[in-house]
Structures are given as C-alpha cells and as structure tokens.
Amino acid sequence: MATTCYFEEIVKDQVGKSEMSLEIGRSSFYEEDSVYIRVDDRTVIMDRTTTQRFCEAVQSVRHYHGFLN
C-alpha cells in the first residue's frame, strides 16, 4: 500500500482538556486511490464519493475562516 501523509499531529482542544492523534493522507490500498483518515488507532480509507464530499466540507470550513492562499 502506498500512502502519502499530508497531516500528522496530536490535536488538542482549545482549553487542553482532550486530545487525539490525527493523520490524513492519500492511500492506494484499494484499486481506486483515495483519502485515509487515522484517528488514534482507527483508520478509514474513504471511497471516492465520500472523499469528494469530505474535501468540499474542509474547503468550506477553510473559506469560512478566511484561511485562503
């Protein structure tokens, strides 16, 4: 399985009460390349339809907060 990790860190909430290990990247584990998300010790490789909706949602949040290049 080929993967490329784009984000990997321990994410803490704003007041430091909870945290989780988060990793996001691309995976070619299945026939169709897609996005994987790993939270703590659980990994999900999304199908292409879900990947597109996920990316659109992240882009919308990015736009809402003004995190534009």
ChimeraX attribute file (.defattr): number of C-alpha atoms within 10 A of each C-alpha:
attribute: neighborCount
match mode: 1-to-1
recipient: residues
	/A:1	6
	/A:2	9
	/A:3	15
	/A:4	12
	/A:5	13
	/A:6	9
	/A:7	10
	/A:8	14
	/A:9	10
	/A:10	11
	/A:11	13
	/A:12	12
	/A:13	9
	/A:14	8
	/A:15	6
	/A:16	8
	/A:17	7
	/A:18	9
	/A:19	12
	/A:20	14
	/A:21	14
	/A:22	17
	/A:23	18
	/A:24	20
	/A:25	16
	/A:26	17
	/A:27	20
	/A:28	15
	/A:29	13
	/A:30	12
	/A:31	7
	/A:32	9
	/A:33	16
	/A:34	20
	/A:35	22
	/A:36	21
	/A:37	19
	/A:38	16
	/A:39	14
	/A:40	12
	/A:41	8
	/A:42	9
	/A:43	13
	/A:44	11
	/A:45	20
	/A:46	18
	/A:47	14
	/A:48	13
	/A:49	9
	/A:50	13
	/A:51	15
	/A:52	14
	/A:53	11
	/A:54	14
	/A:55	12
	/A:56	12
	/A:57	12
	/A:58	12
	/A:59	13
	/A:60	12
	/A:61	12
	/A:62	12
	/A:63	11
	/A:64	10
	/A:65	8
	/A:66	9
	/A:67	9
	/A:68	8
	/A:69	3
